[in-house]
């Protein structure tokens, strides 16, 4: 068995944030502080503030002593890092430092005008968009980078195990400083375009240039850190799964090779709809990067930072994160400990003490999933459909006050608006497929494009690529060969239609997916359009009745099937208006099934995106049915439980164990959740014949019975989180 480094084992990170009252630390018993973090918070890695992220942008001041940098004045000669690190180590905590690298005061920016980020129109980004209400931001290609590397070296000299870089960020419409212009010109022989124009190949190069600049900054920052500590760890806020992350140059595929953790924020907010699987969506995406992953959670009530996150939300966040293979991170604001000490600490103590108990069953664990869901970072970045009909202005239809509202119906011409719409489709498609698979208890992993060609795909039997529209010829060839070898494929929309930068491609996947051409698209509609399943005779529709209708996805394509593909269900002719008689069924297929090697299902439209947006039960069932048919045999785990129970399947081959993570997301139908509904008589069937016993880490009773080729487990889930340990001979 491989010997794991400390950062490759289960991690529970924490950050104690004092904001502008850093001087409080001077008066504290530092040993007691470290003890409380280790024994009350149950963390094993801590971010200690090295440069503060506080108004008006004091990232240029340090909490530690250095001849090269200005000290935060209220700390005097007190060296926060050197004083606290020995106590952290004594209590088993690995010390890292938080270094704010994106928020600087205008005063500091004025001292270094060649360091600030510049927008296309020549204005300073921070002056137009003050960070957090006051402050500017600096450029990674400017001389600031050497300043930043010196800061990292000086911080590491205090005895740290590593650093977390909060930033830098390349902000939207940036950067056009002299350093960026010169560097871009040296690479491409011209200045970068100053308008968002997706027909301009050089604009796409500019998008790539920004991300590559981020990656090279992190590479060089890591080199600077290792000059002081060759075993040190480094990572930054690497960005999430949402479409549109390209606007801030965030992509774990770019920065992942140069960091020890893939980490990203998943902060809960009160003023927006939070997906049920909010933290799972982040965790699996980060794990797909092939590095230990960390999901960042503010232990606060959204933007009310000085009140704690409600107990159930915090526990669900930790449970989803760990069940999906990631480590946890909680930031606690000291003001919250002032006004709500028990409400702040008790949930952390409860869930993190349980996570500590689970450590032996998470260490070195491997996913046992046989289905892979592709997260296409290339499509999230470059997808801009060339099907003009899809850009009709429609909005979610609402019927109220005896009126209907559903958009203007006119074509969207603006490039930025079209790209934003495509970004939204990609986000919703990922969330849709992810949610449908999880709610139907299908064990799956998320993979990135690299997984198509580096051998990762060989571990799986079924691949779901959704609307992965922007793929290289090599990646498409890998998918084709996967199917030719007997692998199964599920795709939709414009999957594989463009190259890796969103350009028209000579090689696509149309033949593999079972169609010869995309003839066009239906006018998008958010009301009163349908799919007719006909006689529902094909086995992919075994859960549906003959003659059943389904809601048509907003974005529905008109494709011509190949002779070998089976058309399963057809789009109905457009009705065009609400409360109007149906117009019969068209010849355009909604779903194509074929067997060019393995089994292939192709949806002629953005069904995953539709489910991600509208959560229609019939579409969830259709997505599940397609995956089940494509897989061609029973899943390795079958679950009888409400769809709000998340079940993740892992194994520890060296320990002869199968681990089943159970996360109870069954709340009280509002966010933030205040109550979890206990689940009784949960049933899990496993294909593993050599089972000796099964038990629950929480001590809940588990009944086991033998079935053909495996076991059936019966248990209850009264709490948020539990693990079932299945011991094999």
C-alpha positions as CSV (number, residue, x, y, z in Angstrom):
1,X,0.0,0.0,0.0
2,X,1.3,3.5,-0.9
3,X,2.5,5.6,2.0
4,X,0.4,8.7,2.1
5,X,1.6,12.1,2.9
6,X,-0.3,14.1,5.5
7,X,-2.1,16.1,2.9
8,X,-3.2,13.0,1.0
9,X,-5.1,11.8,4.1
10,X,-8.6,13.0,5.2
11,X,-8.3,16.7,5.9
12,X,-10.5,18.9,8.1
13,X,-9.3,22.4,7.6
14,X,-10.3,25.5,9.6
15,X,-9.7,29.2,9.6
16,X,-10.3,31.4,12.7
17,X,-10.9,34.9,11.3
18,X,-10.5,38.0,13.5
19,X,-11.1,40.5,10.8
20,X,-9.8,44.0,11.9
21,X,-9.4,42.8,15.5
22,X,-6.3,40.7,14.9
23,X,-4.9,42.3,18.1
24,X,-7.2,40.1,20.1
25,X,-4.8,37.2,19.4
26,X,-2.1,38.9,21.4
27,X,-4.1,38.6,24.6
28,X,-5.2,35.0,24.1
29,X,-3.7,31.8,25.6
30,X,-2.4,30.4,22.3
31,X,-2.0,26.9,23.6
32,X,-5.7,26.9,24.7
33,X,-6.6,28.4,21.4
34,X,-4.9,25.6,19.5
35,X,-6.3,23.0,21.9
36,X,-9.8,24.2,21.2
37,X,-9.3,24.1,17.5
38,X,-8.0,20.6,17.7
39,X,-10.4,19.2,20.3
40,X,-13.6,21.3,20.0
41,X,-13.5,22.1,16.3
42,X,-11.8,18.8,15.5
43,X,-9.6,20.2,12.7
44,X,-6.2,18.8,11.7
45,X,-5.1,21.7,9.4
46,X,-5.4,25.4,10.1
47,X,-5.1,28.5,8.0
48,X,-3.4,31.2,10.1
49,X,-3.8,34.7,8.8
50,X,-0.6,35.9,7.2
51,X,-1.9,38.9,5.2
52,X,-5.4,40.0,6.1
53,X,-8.4,40.1,3.8
54,X,-10.0,43.1,5.5
55,X,-11.1,46.6,4.5
56,X,-9.9,48.7,2.9
57,X,-7.7,46.0,1.3
58,X,-4.8,45.3,3.6
59,X,-3.3,42.4,1.7
60,X,0.0,44.3,1.6
61,X,0.4,44.1,5.4
62,X,1.6,41.0,7.3
63,X,0.9,39.5,10.7
64,X,4.4,38.2,10.9
65,X,7.7,40.0,11.3
66,X,9.7,40.6,8.1
67,X,12.2,43.2,7.0
68,X,10.7,43.2,3.5
69,X,7.0,43.9,4.3
70,X,5.0,46.3,6.4
71,X,3.4,44.9,9.5
72,X,-0.2,45.2,10.6
73,X,0.2,48.0,13.1
74,X,-2.1,46.8,15.8
75,X,0.0,43.6,16.3
76,X,3.1,45.6,17.2
77,X,6.1,43.2,17.6
78,X,3.8,40.2,18.1
79,X,4.5,37.6,15.3
80,X,1.2,35.8,14.9
81,X,2.7,33.0,12.8
82,X,5.8,32.2,14.8
83,X,4.0,32.5,18.1
84,X,1.1,30.3,17.2
85,X,2.7,27.6,15.0
86,X,4.4,25.6,17.9
87,X,1.1,25.3,19.7
88,X,-0.7,24.2,16.6
89,X,1.9,21.4,16.0
90,X,1.6,20.4,19.7
91,X,-2.1,19.6,19.2
92,X,-1.7,17.8,15.9
93,X,-2.6,20.7,13.6
94,X,-0.7,21.3,10.3
95,X,-0.2,25.0,10.0
96,X,-0.8,26.8,6.7
97,X,-1.0,30.5,6.2
98,X,-3.8,32.4,4.5
99,X,-2.3,35.0,2.1
100,X,-4.7,37.5,0.6
101,X,-3.5,38.1,-3.0
102,X,-6.4,39.8,-4.6
103,X,-7.5,42.8,-2.5
104,X,-5.3,45.8,-2.0
105,X,-6.1,49.4,-0.9
106,X,-6.1,52.2,-3.4
107,X,-3.2,53.7,-1.4
108,X,-1.1,50.7,-2.1
109,X,-2.1,50.6,-5.8
110,X,-1.2,54.3,-6.2
111,X,2.4,53.5,-5.0
112,X,2.6,50.8,-7.7
113,X,0.6,52.1,-10.7
114,X,2.3,49.5,-13.1
115,X,1.0,46.7,-10.9
116,X,-2.8,47.3,-11.1
117,X,-5.1,45.4,-13.5
118,X,-6.3,47.5,-16.4
119,X,-9.5,47.0,-18.4
120,X,-9.8,47.1,-22.2
121,X,-10.8,50.8,-22.1
122,X,-7.7,51.7,-20.2
123,X,-9.3,52.2,-16.8
124,X,-8.1,50.6,-13.6
125,X,-10.4,47.7,-12.7
126,X,-10.5,48.5,-9.0
127,X,-11.5,52.1,-9.6
128,X,-14.5,51.0,-11.8
129,X,-15.4,48.0,-9.6
130,X,-14.0,48.6,-6.1
131,X,-13.3,45.3,-4.4
132,X,-15.7,44.7,-1.5
133,X,-16.6,48.4,-1.7
134,X,-13.1,49.7,-1.5
135,X,-9.8,48.6,-3.0
136,X,-8.1,47.5,-6.2
137,X,-6.4,44.4,-7.5
138,X,-3.0,43.6,-9.0
139,X,-1.8,41.8,-12.1
140,X,0.1,38.5,-12.1
141,X,2.2,39.4,-15.1
142,X,3.3,42.7,-13.7
143,X,6.4,43.2,-11.4
144,X,3.9,42.5,-8.5
145,X,4.5,38.7,-9.1
146,X,8.1,39.0,-7.7
147,X,6.7,40.9,-4.7
148,X,4.2,38.1,-4.2
149,X,6.9,35.4,-4.4
150,X,9.0,37.2,-1.8
151,X,5.9,37.3,0.4
152,X,5.5,33.6,0.1
153,X,9.2,32.9,0.9
154,X,9.0,35.2,4.0
155,X,5.8,33.5,5.2
156,X,7.3,30.1,4.8
157,X,10.4,31.1,6.9
158,X,8.1,31.2,10.0
159,X,7.8,27.3,10.0
160,X,4.6,26.8,8.0
161,X,3.7,23.6,6.3
162,X,2.4,25.6,3.3
163,X,0.3,28.5,2.1
164,X,-3.1,29.1,0.7
165,X,-3.3,31.9,-1.8
166,X,-6.7,33.8,-1.8
167,X,-6.2,35.0,-5.3
168,X,-4.8,36.3,-7.4
169,X,-7.8,36.8,-9.7
170,X,-7.8,38.0,-13.3
171,X,-11.0,39.9,-13.3
172,X,-13.5,40.3,-16.2
173,X,-12.3,42.5,-19.1
174,X,-8.7,42.3,-17.8
175,X,-5.8,42.6,-18.1
176,X,-4.4,45.2,-20.5
177,X,-1.6,46.5,-18.3
178,X,1.8,47.1,-20.0
179,X,3.1,43.8,-18.8
180,X,0.2,41.8,-20.2
181,X,0.3,43.6,-23.5
182,X,4.0,43.0,-23.9
183,X,3.8,39.3,-23.0
184,X,0.8,38.7,-25.2
185,X,2.6,40.4,-28.1
186,X,5.7,38.3,-27.6
187,X,3.5,35.1,-27.9
188,X,1.1,36.1,-30.7
189,X,2.7,39.1,-32.4
190,X,-0.1,41.5,-31.7
191,X,-2.1,43.1,-28.9
192,X,-5.0,41.1,-27.4
193,X,-8.5,42.0,-28.7
194,X,-10.4,44.6,-26.6
195,X,-13.9,43.4,-27.5
196,X,-15.6,40.1,-26.6
197,X,-15.8,38.6,-30.1
198,X,-16.1,34.8,-30.3
199,X,-15.6,34.8,-34.0
200,X,-12.1,36.2,-33.5
201,X,-9.6,33.3,-33.0
202,X,-7.3,35.8,-31.2
203,X,-10.0,36.5,-28.6
204,X,-10.0,32.8,-27.8
205,X,-6.2,32.9,-27.5
206,X,-6.6,35.7,-25.0
207,X,-9.0,33.6,-22.9
208,X,-6.3,30.8,-23.0
209,X,-3.5,33.3,-22.3
210,X,-5.3,34.5,-19.1
211,X,-5.7,31.0,-17.7
212,X,-2.1,30.0,-18.7
213,X,-0.8,33.1,-16.9
214,X,-2.6,32.0,-13.8
215,X,-1.1,28.5,-14.1
216,X,2.4,29.8,-14.6
217,X,2.0,32.2,-11.6
218,X,1.1,29.3,-9.4
219,X,3.9,27.2,-10.8
220,X,6.4,29.9,-10.0
221,X,4.8,30.6,-6.6
222,X,5.3,26.9,-5.7
223,X,8.9,27.1,-6.7
224,X,9.4,30.0,-4.4
225,X,7.7,28.2,-1.5
226,X,9.8,25.1,-2.0
227,X,13.0,27.2,-1.8
228,X,12.2,27.4,1.9
229,X,10.4,24.1,2.5
230,X,10.8,21.4,-0.1
231,X,7.8,19.5,1.4
232,X,5.5,22.5,1.6
233,X,2.0,22.6,0.1
234,X,0.5,25.3,-1.9
235,X,-2.9,25.9,-3.5
236,X,-5.3,28.7,-4.4
237,X,-9.0,29.2,-4.9
238,X,-9.2,27.3,-8.1
239,X,-12.8,28.0,-9.2
240,X,-16.0,26.0,-9.4
241,X,-18.0,24.0,-11.9
242,X,-20.3,26.9,-13.0
243,X,-20.2,28.0,-16.6
244,X,-18.6,31.4,-16.9
245,X,-15.6,30.7,-14.7
246,X,-13.5,31.7,-17.8
247,X,-14.4,35.3,-17.0
248,X,-12.1,35.1,-14.0
249,X,-9.6,32.7,-15.6
250,X,-10.4,29.8,-13.2
251,X,-10.0,26.2,-14.4
252,X,-8.7,23.4,-12.2
253,X,-7.4,21.6,-15.4
254,X,-5.0,24.5,-15.8
255,X,-3.8,25.2,-12.2
256,X,-4.2,21.6,-10.9
257,X,-0.8,20.4,-11.9
258,X,0.9,23.1,-9.8
259,X,-1.0,22.7,-6.5
260,X,-1.4,20.1,-3.8
261,X,-5.1,20.6,-3.3
262,X,-7.9,21.5,-5.7
263,X,-10.0,23.8,-3.6
264,X,-13.0,26.1,-4.3
265,X,-15.6,28.1,-2.5
266,X,-19.1,26.8,-2.0
267,X,-20.4,29.5,0.3
268,X,-24.1,29.3,1.3
269,X,-26.1,32.5,0.6
270,X,-29.6,33.4,1.8
271,X,-30.6,35.3,-1.3
272,X,-30.3,32.7,-4.0
273,X,-31.7,29.2,-4.7
274,X,-29.3,26.7,-3.3
275,X,-29.2,23.3,-5.0
276,X,-29.9,20.4,-2.7
277,X,-26.6,18.9,-3.8
278,X,-24.7,22.2,-3.6
279,X,-21.6,20.9,-1.9
280,X,-21.6,17.5,-3.7
281,X,-21.6,19.3,-7.0
282,X,-18.4,21.1,-6.0
283,X,-16.7,18.2,-4.4
284,X,-16.9,15.7,-7.2
285,X,-15.8,18.4,-9.7
286,X,-12.7,19.1,-7.6
287,X,-11.9,15.4,-7.0
288,X,-12.0,14.9,-10.8
289,X,-8.9,17.1,-11.0
290,X,-6.9,14.1,-9.6
291,X,-5.6,16.0,-6.5
292,X,-6.8,15.9,-2.9
293,X,-9.8,18.2,-2.9
294,X,-11.1,20.8,-0.4
295,X,-14.6,22.4,-0.4
296,X,-14.6,25.8,1.3
297,X,-17.6,26.6,3.5
298,X,-18.1,29.8,5.4
299,X,-19.6,29.0,8.8
300,X,-21.9,32.0,8.6
301,X,-25.4,33.0,7.6
302,X,-24.6,34.0,4.1
303,X,-23.5,37.6,4.0
304,X,-24.2,38.0,7.7
305,X,-20.7,36.8,8.5
306,X,-20.9,37.3,12.2
307,X,-23.8,34.8,12.7
308,X,-23.2,31.0,12.3
309,X,-24.4,28.9,9.5
310,X,-27.5,26.9,10.7
311,X,-26.6,23.6,12.3
312,X,-28.3,21.4,9.6
313,X,-26.8,23.3,6.7
314,X,-23.3,23.0,8.2
315,X,-23.7,19.2,8.8
316,X,-25.1,18.6,5.4
317,X,-22.2,20.6,3.8
318,X,-19.6,18.5,5.6
319,X,-21.4,15.2,4.9
320,X,-21.8,15.8,1.1
321,X,-18.2,17.0,0.9
322,X,-16.7,13.9,2.5
323,X,-19.1,11.4,0.9
324,X,-17.9,12.7,-2.5
325,X,-14.3,12.2,-1.6
326,X,-13.2,15.7,-0.6
327,X,-11.9,17.3,2.6
328,X,-13.6,20.0,4.5
329,X,-12.8,23.6,5.4
330,X,-14.7,25.9,7.7
331,X,-14.1,29.6,8.3
332,X,-15.3,30.8,11.7
333,X,-15.5,34.5,12.4
334,X,-14.5,35.5,16.0
335,X,-17.4,37.9,16.3
336,X,-19.7,34.8,15.8
337,X,-18.0,33.2,18.8
338,X,-18.7,36.4,20.8
339,X,-22.4,36.5,20.2
340,X,-23.4,32.9,19.5
341,X,-20.6,30.7,21.0
342,X,-22.4,27.4,21.4
343,X,-24.5,27.7,18.2
344,X,-21.1,28.3,16.4
345,X,-19.0,25.5,18.0
346,X,-21.5,22.7,18.7
347,X,-22.3,21.8,15.0
348,X,-18.6,21.8,14.2
349,X,-17.8,19.7,17.2
350,X,-20.6,17.2,16.3
351,X,-20.0,16.7,12.6
352,X,-16.1,17.0,12.7
353,X,-15.8,14.5,15.6
354,X,-17.8,12.1,13.5
355,X,-15.6,12.8,10.5
356,X,-12.6,12.0,12.7
357,X,-14.2,8.7,13.6
358,X,-14.6,8.0,9.9
359,X,-11.0,8.7,9.0
360,X,-9.9,5.0,8.8
361,X,-12.7,4.3,6.3
362,X,-11.8,7.3,4.0
363,X,-8.1,6.9,4.0
364,X,-6.9,5.5,0.7
365,X,-10.5,4.8,-0.4
366,X,-11.3,4.3,-4.1
367,X,-14.5,5.0,-5.9
368,X,-16.4,1.9,-6.9
369,X,-18.6,3.6,-9.4
370,X,-18.8,2.2,-13.0
371,X,-20.4,5.3,-14.5
372,X,-18.6,8.5,-15.4
373,X,-20.1,11.9,-15.9
374,X,-17.9,14.2,-18.0
375,X,-17.5,17.8,-16.8
376,X,-16.3,19.5,-20.0
377,X,-14.2,22.5,-19.0
378,X,-13.6,23.2,-22.6
379,X,-17.3,23.5,-23.3
380,X,-17.9,25.6,-20.2
381,X,-15.2,28.0,-21.6
382,X,-15.7,28.0,-25.4
383,X,-19.2,26.7,-26.1
384,X,-21.2,29.2,-28.3
385,X,-23.8,27.4,-30.4
386,X,-23.9,28.1,-34.1
387,X,-27.6,27.2,-34.2
388,X,-29.1,30.6,-34.6
389,X,-32.7,29.5,-33.6
390,X,-31.6,28.7,-30.1
391,X,-31.0,32.4,-29.3
392,X,-34.6,33.4,-29.3
393,X,-35.4,35.5,-26.2
394,X,-37.5,33.3,-24.0
395,X,-37.8,33.3,-20.2
396,X,-39.3,30.9,-17.8
397,X,-43.0,31.2,-18.3
398,X,-45.1,32.4,-15.4
399,X,-48.9,32.6,-15.2
400,X,-50.2,35.1,-12.6
401,X,-52.7,37.9,-12.4
402,X,-54.4,36.4,-15.5
403,X,-51.3,37.0,-17.7
404,X,-48.5,35.0,-19.2
405,X,-44.9,36.2,-19.3
406,X,-42.4,34.3,-21.5
407,X,-39.8,36.7,-23.1
408,X,-39.8,39.0,-26.1
409,X,-39.4,36.2,-28.7
410,X,-36.8,38.2,-30.6
411,X,-33.3,37.0,-31.5
412,X,-30.4,37.8,-29.2
413,X,-27.7,39.4,-31.3
414,X,-25.1,40.5,-28.6
415,X,-22.1,38.1,-28.4
416,X,-21.8,38.5,-24.6
417,X,-25.5,37.8,-24.1
418,X,-25.3,34.7,-26.3
419,X,-22.2,33.5,-24.5
420,X,-23.8,34.0,-21.1
421,X,-26.8,32.0,-22.2
422,X,-24.5,29.1,-23.3
423,X,-22.6,29.4,-20.0
424,X,-25.9,29.0,-18.2
425,X,-26.9,26.0,-20.3
426,X,-23.6,24.3,-19.4
427,X,-24.1,24.9,-15.7
428,X,-27.6,23.7,-15.7
429,X,-26.7,20.6,-17.8
430,X,-24.0,19.6,-15.3
431,X,-26.3,20.2,-12.4
432,X,-29.2,18.3,-14.2
433,X,-27.2,15.2,-15.0
434,X,-25.5,15.2,-11.6
435,X,-28.8,15.6,-9.7
436,X,-30.7,13.0,-11.7
437,X,-28.0,10.4,-11.2
438,X,-27.7,11.1,-7.5
439,X,-31.4,11.1,-6.8
440,X,-31.7,7.8,-8.7
441,X,-28.9,6.4,-6.6
442,X,-26.6,5.6,-9.5
443,X,-23.0,5.5,-8.4
444,X,-20.9,7.8,-10.6
445,X,-17.7,9.8,-10.7
446,X,-17.1,13.1,-12.4
447,X,-14.2,13.2,-14.9
448,X,-12.5,16.0,-16.8
449,X,-11.4,15.9,-20.4
450,X,-8.0,14.6,-19.5
451,X,-9.7,11.5,-18.2
452,X,-10.8,10.7,-21.7
453,X,-7.2,10.1,-22.9
454,X,-5.1,9.3,-19.9
455,X,-6.5,5.8,-19.2
456,X,-9.0,7.0,-16.6
457,X,-11.9,6.1,-18.9
458,X,-10.9,2.4,-18.8
459,X,-12.3,2.1,-15.2
460,X,-15.8,2.8,-16.3
461,X,-18.5,0.9,-18.3
462,X,-20.7,3.9,-19.1
463,X,-19.8,7.4,-20.0
464,X,-22.2,10.4,-19.9
465,X,-20.9,13.4,-21.9
466,X,-24.1,15.4,-21.8
467,X,-23.7,18.5,-24.0
468,X,-19.9,18.3,-24.1
469,X,-19.8,20.3,-27.3
470,X,-16.2,21.4,-27.5
471,X,-13.8,18.4,-27.7
472,X,-10.6,17.8,-29.5
473,X,-10.2,15.2,-32.3
474,X,-8.1,13.1,-29.9
475,X,-10.9,13.2,-27.2
476,X,-13.6,12.3,-29.7
477,X,-11.5,9.4,-31.0
478,X,-11.1,8.2,-27.4
479,X,-14.8,8.3,-26.9
480,X,-15.3,6.4,-30.2
481,X,-12.8,3.8,-29.3
482,X,-14.4,3.4,-25.8
483,X,-17.8,2.6,-27.5
484,X,-16.1,0.3,-30.1
485,X,-14.6,-1.7,-27.2
486,X,-18.0,-2.2,-25.7
487,X,-18.3,0.9,-23.5
488,X,-21.7,2.6,-23.3
489,X,-22.4,6.3,-24.1
490,X,-25.1,8.9,-23.3
491,X,-25.0,12.3,-25.0
492,X,-27.2,15.2,-25.9
493,X,-27.5,18.3,-27.9
494,X,-24.4,19.4,-29.7
495,X,-22.0,16.9,-28.0
496,X,-18.8,16.7,-29.9
497,X,-19.9,19.1,-32.6
498,X,-17.0,21.6,-32.2
499,X,-13.3,21.5,-31.6
500,X,-11.7,22.1,-28.2
501,X,-12.0,25.9,-28.7
502,X,-15.5,25.9,-30.0
503,X,-14.7,26.2,-33.7
504,X,-16.4,24.2,-36.4
505,X,-14.8,20.7,-36.6
506,X,-14.3,18.3,-39.5
507,X,-14.5,15.4,-37.1
508,X,-17.6,15.1,-34.9
509,X,-19.6,12.4,-33.1
510,X,-22.7,12.4,-35.2
511,X,-22.3,8.9,-36.7
512,X,-21.5,7.5,-33.3
513,X,-24.5,9.2,-31.8
514,X,-26.9,7.9,-34.5
515,X,-27.7,11.0,-36.6
516,X,-26.5,12.3,-39.9
517,X,-27.1,16.0,-39.5
518,X,-28.6,18.7,-37.3
519,X,-31.1,20.3,-39.7
520,X,-32.1,23.1,-37.3
521,X,-33.9,23.6,-34.0
522,X,-37.4,24.3,-32.8
523,X,-38.0,27.8,-31.7
524,X,-37.2,27.7,-27.9
525,X,-40.3,27.7,-25.8
526,X,-40.9,27.5,-22.0
527,X,-44.5,26.4,-22.2
528,X,-47.0,24.1,-23.9
529,X,-44.6,22.1,-26.1
530,X,-44.3,18.3,-25.8
531,X,-42.5,15.0,-26.5
532,X,-44.7,12.1,-27.6
533,X,-43.4,8.7,-26.5
534,X,-45.6,6.9,-29.0
535,X,-46.0,3.2,-28.2
536,X,-43.1,3.3,-25.7
537,X,-42.2,-0.1,-27.0
538,X,-38.4,0.3,-26.7
539,X,-36.9,-1.0,-23.5
540,X,-35.3,2.4,-22.8
541,X,-38.9,3.5,-22.0
542,X,-39.9,0.6,-19.8
543,X,-40.9,3.0,-17.0
544,X,-43.3,4.9,-19.2
545,X,-46.7,4.2,-20.6
546,X,-47.7,4.1,-24.3
547,X,-49.1,7.4,-25.5
548,X,-47.4,9.3,-22.7
549,X,-46.3,12.9,-23.2
550,X,-43.4,14.7,-21.6
551,X,-42.5,18.4,-21.5
552,X,-40.3,19.3,-24.4
553,X,-36.9,20.8,-23.4
554,X,-36.6,24.5,-24.1
555,X,-33.7,23.8,-26.5
556,X,-34.8,21.0,-28.9
557,X,-32.9,20.1,-32.1
558,X,-34.1,18.7,-35.4
559,X,-31.9,15.8,-36.3
560,X,-31.9,13.2,-39.1
561,X,-31.3,9.7,-37.7
562,X,-29.0,7.2,-39.3
563,X,-30.5,4.0,-40.7
564,X,-29.2,2.0,-37.7
565,X,-30.5,4.2,-34.9
566,X,-33.9,3.6,-33.3
567,X,-36.0,6.7,-32.9
568,X,-37.6,6.6,-29.5
569,X,-40.2,9.2,-28.9
570,X,-40.8,12.2,-31.2
571,X,-41.2,15.9,-30.8
572,X,-44.8,17.1,-31.3
573,X,-45.4,19.8,-33.8
574,X,-45.2,23.3,-32.2
575,X,-48.3,24.5,-30.6
576,X,-47.0,28.0,-30.3
577,X,-49.5,29.3,-27.8
578,X,-50.9,28.3,-24.4
579,X,-54.3,26.8,-24.1
580,X,-54.3,25.9,-27.8
581,X,-55.1,22.5,-29.3
582,X,-52.1,20.2,-29.9
583,X,-50.9,20.0,-33.5
584,X,-50.0,16.3,-33.8
585,X,-46.6,14.6,-33.7
586,X,-43.7,15.5,-35.9
587,X,-41.1,13.3,-37.6
588,X,-38.3,14.7,-35.6
589,X,-37.0,12.2,-33.0
590,X,-36.4,13.2,-29.4
591,X,-34.3,10.2,-28.5
592,X,-32.0,7.9,-30.5
593,X,-30.8,4.5,-29.3
594,X,-28.2,2.4,-31.1
595,X,-25.6,-0.3,-30.6
596,X,-22.5,0.6,-32.7
597,X,-20.4,-1.5,-30.2
598,X,-21.6,-0.6,-26.7
599,X,-25.0,0.9,-26.2
600,X,-25.5,4.6,-27.2
601,X,-28.3,7.0,-26.2
602,X,-28.5,10.4,-27.8
603,X,-31.0,13.1,-26.7
604,X,-31.8,15.5,-29.6
605,X,-31.9,18.5,-27.3
606,X,-30.7,19.8,-24.0
607,X,-32.6,17.5,-21.7
608,X,-30.0,17.6,-18.9
609,X,-30.1,21.4,-19.0
610,X,-33.9,21.3,-18.9
611,X,-34.0,19.1,-15.9
612,X,-31.3,21.1,-14.1
613,X,-33.4,24.2,-14.6
614,X,-37.0,22.9,-14.2
615,X,-36.6,19.7,-12.1
616,X,-39.4,18.0,-14.0
617,X,-39.9,14.5,-12.5
618,X,-40.6,12.9,-15.9
619,X,-37.3,14.2,-17.3
620,X,-35.4,12.9,-14.3
621,X,-36.9,9.5,-14.9
622,X,-36.1,9.7,-18.6
623,X,-32.4,10.5,-17.9
624,X,-32.2,7.7,-15.4
625,X,-33.9,5.3,-17.9
626,X,-31.5,6.2,-20.6
627,X,-28.4,5.6,-18.4
628,X,-29.9,2.3,-17.1
629,X,-30.6,1.1,-20.6
630,X,-27.2,2.2,-21.9
631,X,-25.4,0.4,-18.9
632,X,-27.0,-2.8,-20.0
633,X,-26.9,-4.6,-16.7
634,X,-27.8,-3.9,-13.1
635,X,-25.7,-1.3,-11.3
636,X,-23.2,-2.6,-8.7
637,X,-25.4,-1.0,-6.0
638,X,-29.2,-0.7,-5.9
639,X,-30.9,1.5,-3.3
640,X,-34.4,1.7,-2.0
641,X,-34.7,5.1,-0.4
642,X,-36.1,8.6,-1.0
643,X,-34.3,10.5,-3.7
644,X,-33.2,13.0,-1.1
645,X,-30.9,10.3,0.4
646,X,-27.5,10.5,-1.3
647,X,-25.6,7.2,-1.5
648,X,-21.9,7.1,-2.5
649,X,-20.0,3.8,-3.1
650,X,-16.3,3.4,-2.2
651,X,-13.9,0.6,-1.5
652,X,-10.7,-0.1,0.3
653,X,-9.2,-3.1,-1.5
654,X,-6.2,-3.4,0.9
655,X,-8.6,-3.5,3.8
656,X,-11.1,-5.8,2.1
657,X,-13.9,-3.3,2.7
658,X,-16.7,-1.7,0.8
659,X,-17.8,1.7,2.2
660,X,-21.3,3.1,1.6
661,X,-21.8,6.8,2.5
662,X,-25.3,7.8,3.4
663,X,-26.2,11.5,3.4
664,X,-29.7,12.5,4.4
665,X,-30.7,15.7,2.5
666,X,-34.3,15.2,3.5
667,X,-35.0,18.6,5.0
668,X,-38.0,20.8,5.8
669,X,-38.6,22.2,2.3
670,X,-36.9,25.5,2.8
671,X,-33.4,26.9,2.9
672,X,-31.7,27.2,5.2
673,X,-32.8,23.8,6.5
674,X,-33.7,23.7,10.1
675,X,-34.8,20.0,10.4
676,X,-33.8,16.7,8.9
677,X,-36.4,14.1,8.5
678,X,-35.2,10.6,9.7
679,X,-35.3,7.8,7.1
680,X,-36.4,4.3,8.1
681,X,-36.0,1.0,6.3
682,X,-33.4,2.1,3.8
683,X,-32.3,-0.9,1.6
684,X,-29.0,-1.3,-0.2
685,X,-28.2,-4.3,-2.5
686,X,-24.6,-4.9,-3.3
687,X,-22.9,-7.2,-5.8
688,X,-20.2,-8.7,-3.6
689,X,-20.5,-12.4,-2.7
690,X,-17.8,-12.7,0.1
691,X,-19.3,-10.5,2.8
692,X,-18.5,-11.4,6.4
693,X,-20.4,-8.6,8.2
694,X,-21.8,-5.1,7.8
695,X,-22.1,-2.4,10.4
696,X,-22.8,1.3,10.8
697,X,-20.2,3.8,12.1
698,X,-22.9,5.6,14.1
699,X,-24.0,2.3,15.6
700,X,-27.3,2.1,13.8
701,X,-28.6,-1.5,13.5
702,X,-27.8,-3.1,10.1
703,X,-29.6,-6.3,9.0
704,X,-27.9,-8.3,6.3
705,X,-29.3,-11.1,4.1
706,X,-27.7,-13.0,1.3
707,X,-29.0,-12.6,-2.2
708,X,-27.8,-14.1,-5.5
709,X,-24.3,-12.8,-6.0
710,X,-24.3,-10.4,-3.1
711,X,-26.0,-9.0,0.0
712,X,-29.0,-6.9,0.9
713,X,-28.7,-4.5,3.8
714,X,-31.5,-2.9,5.8
715,X,-30.9,0.1,8.0
716,X,-32.2,3.4,9.2
717,X,-30.8,6.9,8.7
718,X,-31.9,9.0,11.6
719,X,-29.2,11.6,11.4
720,X,-27.6,13.6,8.6
721,X,-24.7,11.2,7.9
722,X,-23.6,7.7,8.4
723,X,-21.3,5.1,6.8
724,X,-22.0,1.4,6.3
725,X,-18.9,-0.7,6.5
726,X,-19.1,-3.9,4.6
727,X,-16.3,-6.3,5.5
728,X,-15.2,-8.9,2.9
729,X,-13.4,-12.1,3.3
